[in-house]
Amino acid sequence: MSKLYEGAPLIRKDVFVMGLNEFNLRMLKRIPGAENYEFHALLRPEDVLETYHFPMQELLDRARAQLTTFLRSKKGKIDAIVGYMDFPVSTMLPILCAEFGTVGPTLQGLLKCEHKYWSRLVQQTVIPDHIPRFRVFDPFNSDAPARMDLDYPFWVKPIKSSGSFLGFHVKTEHDFRTAISTITEHINLIAEPFGHLLGLVELPADVAEVPAHGCLAESIIGGRQCTLEGYSQHGMLERLGVVDSIRYENLVSFFRYEYPSTLPDTVQKRMWEITTKVVPALGFDNSAFNIEYFWDRTRDKIWLLEVNTRVSQSHSDLFEKVDGVSNQAATVKVGLGEAFRFPHRGGVWSCAAKFFWRVFADGVVRRVPSNEELDIVSREMPGTRVRPQVSVGMELNQLLEQDSYSYAIAEIYIGGESRKELLDKYMRCQQLLRFDIEPVPGK
């Protein structure tokens, strides 16, 4: 029995994971104590991840029906309902946990985090020196650009999105109007189902007056970006670790995530102190979370970018490589209401990274690496995993949850003994693997 956990269960417990896929199931089965858990997929990945169609009531009803059928079968009781994905999974979990009596955050606490405007209002009360100037606006109001009182450049983003979907860096009013044109074309894909959830809680007046399709404009913040991962359990906060987020030269698209962070320990400690103020103020508890920060080294200034109500599945392999345990262990243990202690530096590698192999123009995929090529990578560089994100015949604009400036055609997970080794292995992957992408006619 694992020494990492107090009071480890003696009988198998039934854990339902929303949108569970094979990649994450394999990882979950490697967390300590997994022999005591039976993992069940709740809804299919294609229902909640590989789509922008989110009929919220239908999804909730289908999840309820699946859970109720399980209970009626007398196979056992439902011990946990968890997830590791953003919208709509993160926002459905509190509803289902409350209805089926499992541990989880409240819907109101979660929405305070995920509604970007509501979250900023709360942050403004407890950490005003660590957030940018922000304004809320209706993208369907043609006067919005003229009435904006932030100086250019600034960021615009929906009050609820997923990944970097519909986020734009605008330098001029022309950029602003161009961004608004794209936003208004697509924003209701998420705004409409998100509005359904907002209708289930009592909103403060200043939040209630903002439509679900509202957007934020925020002044530019920057520096070295990172993500602090942790969890809150019965009001007690614990830190898992800090992952560096390194961007391409366009300063928008992520190039890689690296763990552990190389930020000074004193900076990481200050970020944790900010976290211990923000998370309780938001009323978020009994869940894992991650918070994105910037450290402006020149000014020694820490900025809070965003609070996310889950672990980052992009970081799971990195934690496992370095610490010996995936961050998804926190999701499961907290969801079960079990005491939990996360280990550190017990993994095979000293550092690890997830690389995003990107292209910066639309195109049609004509060739992807063969299984034989992928096998060569695995044999030559043990611990390296390549996950192509495209298939032959696909137009890159069909990829979901992309930023507004690039397309990630592959994700590559690498472990090493130094940052140089990580980069060398990534470049070797590019030598061994071949993608052929043909420009789209007329673009």
C-alpha positions as CSV (number, residue, x, y, z in Angstrom):
1,M,0.0,0.0,0.0
2,S,1.3,3.5,-0.9
3,K,3.0,5.5,1.9
4,L,1.9,8.7,0.1
5,Y,-1.6,8.6,1.5
6,E,-3.1,8.5,4.9
7,G,-6.0,6.1,5.4
8,A,-5.7,4.5,1.9
9,P,-8.9,2.8,0.9
10,L,-9.3,-0.9,1.3
11,I,-12.1,-1.4,-1.2
12,R,-12.4,-0.3,-4.7
13,K,-14.1,3.1,-5.2
14,D,-16.0,4.2,-8.3
15,V,-14.6,7.4,-9.8
16,F,-16.4,9.0,-12.7
17,V,-14.2,11.1,-15.0
18,M,-15.9,13.5,-17.4
19,G,-14.8,13.2,-21.0
20,L,-12.2,10.5,-20.1
21,N,-9.9,9.5,-23.0
22,E,-7.3,6.8,-23.3
23,F,-4.3,9.1,-22.9
24,N,-5.5,10.4,-19.5
25,L,-6.9,7.0,-18.4
26,R,-3.4,5.5,-18.7
27,M,-2.1,8.3,-16.6
28,L,-4.8,8.0,-13.9
29,K,-4.1,4.3,-13.6
30,R,-0.5,5.1,-12.7
31,I,-1.3,7.4,-9.7
32,P,-0.5,5.8,-6.4
33,G,-3.5,3.9,-5.0
34,A,-5.1,3.5,-8.4
35,E,-5.5,-0.2,-7.8
36,N,-8.2,0.8,-5.3
37,Y,-10.2,2.8,-7.9
38,E,-12.4,1.9,-10.8
39,F,-12.4,4.7,-13.4
40,H,-15.5,5.3,-15.4
41,A,-15.9,7.6,-18.4
42,L,-18.8,10.0,-17.9
43,L,-19.8,11.2,-21.4
44,R,-17.5,10.8,-24.3
45,P,-14.5,13.0,-25.2
46,E,-16.2,14.0,-28.4
47,D,-19.2,15.3,-26.4
48,V,-17.2,17.8,-24.3
49,L,-13.8,18.4,-25.9
50,E,-13.7,17.7,-29.6
51,T,-16.5,20.1,-30.4
52,Y,-17.8,23.6,-30.0
53,H,-21.4,22.4,-29.7
54,F,-22.4,22.4,-26.1
55,P,-26.2,21.8,-25.5
56,M,-25.7,22.3,-21.7
57,Q,-29.1,20.9,-20.5
58,E,-28.8,17.9,-22.8
59,L,-25.3,17.2,-21.6
60,L,-26.3,17.4,-18.0
61,D,-29.3,15.2,-18.5
62,R,-27.2,12.6,-20.3
63,A,-24.7,12.6,-17.5
64,R,-27.4,12.3,-14.9
65,A,-29.0,9.4,-16.8
66,Q,-25.6,7.6,-16.9
67,L,-25.0,8.1,-13.2
68,T,-28.5,7.1,-12.2
69,T,-28.3,3.9,-14.3
70,F,-25.1,3.0,-12.6
71,L,-26.7,3.5,-9.2
72,R,-29.7,1.4,-10.1
73,S,-27.6,-1.4,-11.3
74,K,-26.4,-1.9,-7.7
75,K,-22.8,-2.0,-8.9
76,G,-21.9,0.3,-6.1
77,K,-22.1,3.9,-5.1
78,I,-20.6,6.9,-6.8
79,D,-17.6,7.9,-4.8
80,A,-16.3,10.8,-6.9
81,I,-17.2,12.8,-10.1
82,V,-14.1,14.6,-11.4
83,G,-12.6,16.1,-14.6
84,Y,-9.5,17.7,-15.9
85,M,-10.9,19.8,-18.7
86,D,-12.1,23.4,-19.1
87,F,-15.6,24.4,-20.3
88,P,-18.1,22.7,-20.3
89,V,-16.7,20.0,-18.0
90,S,-15.4,22.3,-15.3
91,T,-18.8,24.1,-15.0
92,M,-20.9,20.9,-15.1
93,L,-19.0,19.2,-12.3
94,P,-20.3,21.3,-9.3
95,I,-23.9,20.6,-10.5
96,L,-23.4,16.9,-10.7
97,C,-21.4,16.6,-7.5
98,A,-24.1,18.4,-5.6
99,E,-26.9,16.3,-7.0
100,F,-25.1,13.0,-6.4
101,G,-23.5,13.8,-3.1
102,T,-19.8,13.8,-4.0
103,V,-17.1,16.2,-3.0
104,G,-16.7,19.2,-5.2
105,P,-16.7,23.0,-5.4
106,T,-19.9,25.0,-5.3
107,L,-21.2,26.3,-8.6
108,Q,-21.1,29.9,-7.4
109,G,-17.5,29.6,-6.3
110,L,-16.5,28.0,-9.6
111,L,-18.3,30.7,-11.6
112,K,-16.6,33.4,-9.7
113,C,-13.3,32.0,-11.0
114,E,-14.4,31.3,-14.6
115,H,-16.4,34.4,-15.3
116,K,-13.4,36.6,-16.1
117,Y,-15.1,39.9,-15.2
118,W,-16.6,38.6,-11.9
119,S,-13.2,37.1,-11.0
120,R,-11.4,40.4,-11.7
121,L,-13.9,42.2,-9.4
122,V,-13.1,39.8,-6.6
123,Q,-9.4,40.0,-7.2
124,Q,-9.6,43.8,-7.2
125,T,-10.7,43.7,-3.5
126,V,-7.9,41.5,-2.2
127,I,-4.9,41.9,-4.6
128,P,-5.4,45.2,-6.4
129,D,-1.7,45.7,-7.0
130,H,-1.4,42.4,-9.0
131,I,-4.0,42.8,-11.7
132,P,-4.2,44.9,-14.8
133,R,-6.7,47.7,-15.5
134,F,-9.8,46.1,-17.1
135,R,-13.0,47.2,-18.7
136,V,-16.1,45.1,-19.7
137,F,-17.9,45.8,-23.0
138,D,-20.6,44.3,-25.2
139,P,-19.0,43.3,-28.5
140,F,-22.3,43.7,-30.3
141,N,-22.4,47.4,-29.3
142,S,-20.9,49.3,-32.3
143,D,-19.8,52.1,-30.0
144,A,-17.6,49.9,-27.8
145,P,-14.3,50.9,-29.5
146,A,-15.0,54.6,-29.4
147,R,-16.0,54.4,-25.7
148,M,-13.0,52.3,-24.6
149,D,-10.9,54.3,-22.1
150,L,-7.9,52.0,-22.1
151,D,-4.7,53.0,-23.9
152,Y,-3.7,50.9,-26.8
153,P,-2.4,48.2,-27.0
154,F,-4.5,45.9,-24.8
155,W,-6.0,42.4,-24.8
156,V,-9.6,41.6,-25.6
157,K,-11.2,38.3,-24.6
158,P,-14.7,36.9,-23.8
159,I,-15.7,36.8,-20.2
160,K,-15.8,33.0,-20.7
161,S,-13.8,31.2,-23.2
162,S,-11.8,28.0,-23.5
163,G,-8.0,27.9,-24.1
164,S,-7.1,31.0,-26.0
165,F,-10.2,31.0,-28.2
166,L,-11.2,34.5,-29.3
167,G,-8.4,36.2,-27.5
168,F,-6.8,39.1,-29.4
169,H,-3.9,41.5,-28.8
170,V,-5.1,44.8,-30.3
171,K,-2.8,47.7,-31.1
172,T,-5.2,50.1,-32.8
173,E,-8.9,50.8,-33.1
174,H,-8.8,49.1,-36.5
175,D,-7.4,46.0,-34.8
176,F,-10.1,46.3,-32.1
177,R,-12.9,46.4,-34.7
178,T,-11.4,43.5,-36.7
179,A,-11.2,41.4,-33.5
180,I,-14.8,42.3,-32.6
181,S,-16.0,41.1,-36.0
182,T,-14.4,37.7,-35.4
183,I,-15.6,37.6,-31.8
184,T,-19.3,38.4,-32.6
185,E,-19.2,35.7,-35.3
186,H,-18.3,32.9,-32.9
187,I,-18.8,34.0,-29.3
188,N,-22.2,32.5,-28.8
189,L,-20.8,29.0,-29.2
190,I,-19.7,29.3,-25.6
191,A,-21.7,32.3,-24.4
192,E,-25.1,30.7,-24.8
193,P,-24.4,27.5,-22.7
194,F,-22.4,29.6,-20.2
195,G,-25.4,31.9,-19.9
196,H,-27.5,28.9,-19.0
197,L,-25.2,28.1,-16.0
198,L,-25.2,31.8,-14.9
199,G,-29.0,31.6,-14.6
200,L,-28.6,28.9,-11.9
201,V,-26.9,31.2,-9.3
202,E,-27.6,34.5,-7.8
203,L,-25.3,37.1,-9.4
204,P,-24.2,40.4,-7.9
205,A,-25.9,43.3,-9.6
206,D,-22.7,44.5,-11.4
207,V,-22.1,41.0,-12.8
208,A,-25.8,40.3,-13.6
209,E,-25.9,43.4,-15.9
210,V,-23.2,42.0,-18.1
211,P,-24.5,39.7,-20.9
212,A,-23.1,36.2,-21.2
213,H,-21.5,37.3,-24.5
214,G,-19.7,40.2,-22.8
215,C,-16.0,40.7,-23.2
216,L,-13.1,42.1,-21.3
217,A,-10.4,44.6,-22.4
218,E,-7.3,44.4,-20.2
219,S,-4.2,46.5,-20.2
220,I,-1.0,44.7,-21.2
221,I,0.9,42.8,-18.5
222,G,3.9,40.7,-19.2
223,G,7.2,39.2,-18.1
224,R,8.1,35.6,-17.5
225,Q,4.9,33.6,-17.5
226,C,4.2,30.6,-15.4
227,T,1.3,28.5,-14.0
228,L,1.0,27.6,-10.3
229,E,-0.8,24.4,-9.6
230,G,-2.5,23.5,-6.3
231,Y,-5.6,22.4,-4.6
232,S,-8.0,23.5,-1.9
233,Q,-9.4,20.8,0.4
234,H,-11.8,21.8,3.2
235,G,-10.4,25.3,3.2
236,M,-6.7,24.2,3.3
237,L,-4.6,25.1,0.3
238,E,-1.6,23.0,-0.9
239,R,0.8,23.7,-3.7
240,L,1.7,21.1,-6.3
241,G,4.3,23.0,-8.3
242,V,5.1,25.9,-10.7
243,V,5.4,25.3,-14.5
244,D,7.1,27.9,-16.8
245,S,5.1,28.9,-19.9
246,I,7.5,29.9,-22.8
247,R,6.1,31.5,-25.9
248,Y,7.1,31.8,-29.6
249,E,8.6,35.1,-30.9
250,N,5.1,36.4,-31.6
251,L,4.7,36.6,-27.8
252,V,1.2,35.0,-28.0
253,S,1.5,31.3,-29.0
254,F,2.9,28.9,-26.5
255,F,6.1,27.1,-27.5
256,R,6.5,24.9,-24.5
257,Y,5.7,24.3,-20.8
258,E,8.7,23.4,-18.6
259,Y,8.7,21.9,-15.2
260,P,10.1,22.6,-12.6
261,S,10.1,26.4,-12.9
262,T,13.4,28.3,-13.0
263,L,11.8,31.4,-11.4
264,P,13.5,32.4,-8.2
265,D,12.2,30.7,-5.1
266,T,11.3,34.0,-3.5
267,V,9.1,34.9,-6.5
268,Q,7.4,31.5,-6.4
269,K,6.8,32.0,-2.7
270,R,5.2,35.4,-3.3
271,M,2.9,33.9,-6.0
272,W,1.8,31.3,-3.5
273,E,1.0,34.1,-0.9
274,I,-1.1,35.8,-3.5
275,T,-2.9,32.5,-4.3
276,T,-3.8,32.0,-0.6
277,K,-5.6,35.3,-0.7
278,V,-7.4,34.9,-4.0
279,V,-8.7,31.4,-3.9
280,P,-10.6,31.8,-0.5
281,A,-11.9,35.2,-1.6
282,L,-13.4,33.5,-4.7
283,G,-15.1,30.9,-2.5
284,F,-13.4,28.1,-4.4
285,D,-12.8,24.9,-2.4
286,N,-12.6,21.1,-2.6
287,S,-11.0,21.1,-6.0
288,A,-7.7,21.4,-7.8
289,F,-6.9,24.6,-9.6
290,N,-4.1,26.4,-11.5
291,I,-3.4,30.1,-11.7
292,E,-1.4,31.8,-14.5
293,Y,1.0,34.5,-13.4
294,F,3.6,36.9,-14.9
295,W,6.7,38.0,-13.2
296,D,8.0,41.3,-14.6
297,R,11.7,41.0,-13.6
298,T,12.5,44.6,-14.4
299,R,10.0,46.0,-11.9
300,D,9.9,42.9,-9.7
301,K,6.2,42.9,-10.2
302,I,3.8,39.9,-10.1
303,W,0.7,39.9,-12.2
304,L,-2.2,37.5,-11.9
305,L,-3.5,36.6,-15.4
306,E,-6.2,34.0,-14.8
307,V,-7.6,31.5,-12.4
308,N,-8.5,28.0,-13.8
309,T,-10.7,25.6,-11.8
310,R,-8.8,22.3,-12.6
311,V,-5.4,20.9,-13.0
312,S,-3.8,21.4,-16.4
313,Q,-3.8,18.1,-18.3
314,S,-1.0,19.6,-20.4
315,H,1.2,19.5,-17.2
316,S,0.2,16.0,-16.1
317,D,3.0,14.2,-17.9
318,L,5.5,16.8,-16.7
319,F,4.7,16.2,-13.0
320,E,4.8,12.5,-13.5
321,K,8.2,12.6,-15.2
322,V,9.7,14.9,-12.5
323,D,7.8,14.1,-9.3
324,G,6.8,10.5,-10.0
325,V,3.1,11.3,-9.7
326,S,0.8,13.2,-12.0
327,N,-1.1,16.2,-10.9
328,Q,-4.3,14.3,-11.6
329,A,-3.7,12.5,-8.3
330,A,-4.8,15.7,-6.7
331,T,-8.0,15.7,-8.7
332,V,-8.9,12.2,-7.7
333,K,-7.9,12.4,-4.0
334,V,-9.7,15.7,-3.4
335,G,-12.7,14.4,-5.3
336,L,-12.8,11.4,-3.0
337,G,-12.4,13.6,0.0
338,E,-9.3,11.6,1.1
339,A,-6.2,13.0,2.8
340,F,-3.5,13.7,0.3
341,R,0.2,14.5,0.3
342,F,1.9,15.2,-3.0
343,P,5.4,14.0,-3.5
344,H,8.2,16.0,-5.0
345,R,11.2,15.1,-7.2
346,G,10.6,11.4,-7.1
347,G,10.4,10.9,-10.9
348,V,12.8,9.6,-13.5
349,W,13.8,13.0,-15.0
350,S,15.2,16.2,-13.5
351,C,13.0,18.3,-15.8
352,A,10.3,17.9,-18.5
353,A,8.5,19.9,-21.1
354,K,5.5,19.8,-23.4
355,F,6.4,21.3,-26.8
356,F,3.8,22.7,-29.3
357,W,4.9,22.1,-32.8
358,R,3.1,25.0,-34.6
359,V,2.6,26.5,-38.0
360,F,1.5,30.1,-38.5
361,A,-0.6,29.9,-41.6
362,D,-3.7,27.9,-42.6
363,G,-3.1,24.9,-44.8
364,V,-4.3,21.4,-45.8
365,V,-2.5,18.5,-44.2
366,R,-1.1,16.1,-46.9
367,R,1.1,13.9,-44.7
368,V,1.5,13.1,-41.0
369,P,4.3,11.0,-39.4
370,S,3.8,7.2,-39.7
371,N,3.6,4.9,-36.8
372,E,7.0,3.7,-37.7
373,E,8.4,7.2,-37.4
374,L,6.8,7.6,-34.0
375,D,8.2,4.3,-32.9
376,I,11.7,5.5,-33.9
377,V,11.3,8.6,-31.7
378,S,10.2,6.4,-28.8
379,R,13.1,4.0,-29.2
380,E,15.8,6.7,-29.7
381,M,14.5,9.0,-26.9
382,P,12.8,6.9,-24.1
383,G,10.1,8.9,-22.3
384,T,9.3,11.0,-25.4
385,R,5.7,11.0,-26.5
386,V,4.4,12.6,-29.7
387,R,0.7,13.3,-30.1
388,P,-0.1,14.5,-33.7
389,Q,-3.1,16.8,-33.6
390,V,-3.9,16.6,-37.3
391,S,-4.8,14.0,-39.9
392,V,-4.4,13.8,-43.7
393,G,-6.9,15.9,-45.5
394,M,-7.7,18.2,-42.6
395,E,-7.7,22.0,-43.0
396,L,-5.8,23.5,-40.0
397,N,-8.7,25.9,-39.4
398,Q,-10.7,22.9,-38.3
399,L,-8.5,22.5,-35.2
400,L,-10.3,23.4,-32.0
401,E,-9.2,25.6,-29.1
402,Q,-6.4,27.2,-31.0
403,D,-5.1,30.7,-30.4
404,S,-5.9,33.4,-32.9
405,Y,-2.4,33.3,-34.6
406,S,-1.2,29.7,-35.0
407,Y,-2.1,26.0,-35.3
408,A,-0.6,23.3,-33.0
409,I,0.0,20.3,-35.3
410,A,1.6,18.1,-32.7
411,E,2.2,18.0,-28.9
412,I,5.5,16.5,-27.8
413,Y,6.3,15.4,-24.2
414,I,9.9,15.1,-23.3
415,G,12.0,14.4,-20.2
416,G,15.6,15.3,-19.7
417,E,18.4,16.2,-17.3
418,S,18.7,19.8,-18.5
419,R,16.8,22.4,-20.4
420,K,19.4,22.0,-23.2
421,E,18.6,18.3,-23.5
422,L,14.9,19.1,-23.7
423,L,15.5,21.4,-26.6
424,D,17.9,19.1,-28.4
425,K,15.4,16.3,-28.2
426,Y,12.6,18.5,-29.5
427,M,14.8,19.5,-32.5
428,R,15.6,15.8,-33.1
429,C,11.9,15.0,-33.2
430,Q,11.5,17.6,-35.9
431,Q,14.2,15.9,-37.9
432,L,12.7,12.5,-37.5
433,L,9.1,13.4,-38.1
434,R,7.5,14.8,-41.2
435,F,4.4,16.8,-41.7
436,D,3.4,18.0,-45.2
437,I,1.0,21.0,-45.2
438,E,-0.1,22.6,-48.4
439,P,-1.2,26.2,-48.4
440,V,-5.0,26.7,-48.8
441,P,-5.7,28.2,-52.3
442,G,-6.5,31.9,-52.0
443,K,-5.1,32.3,-48.5
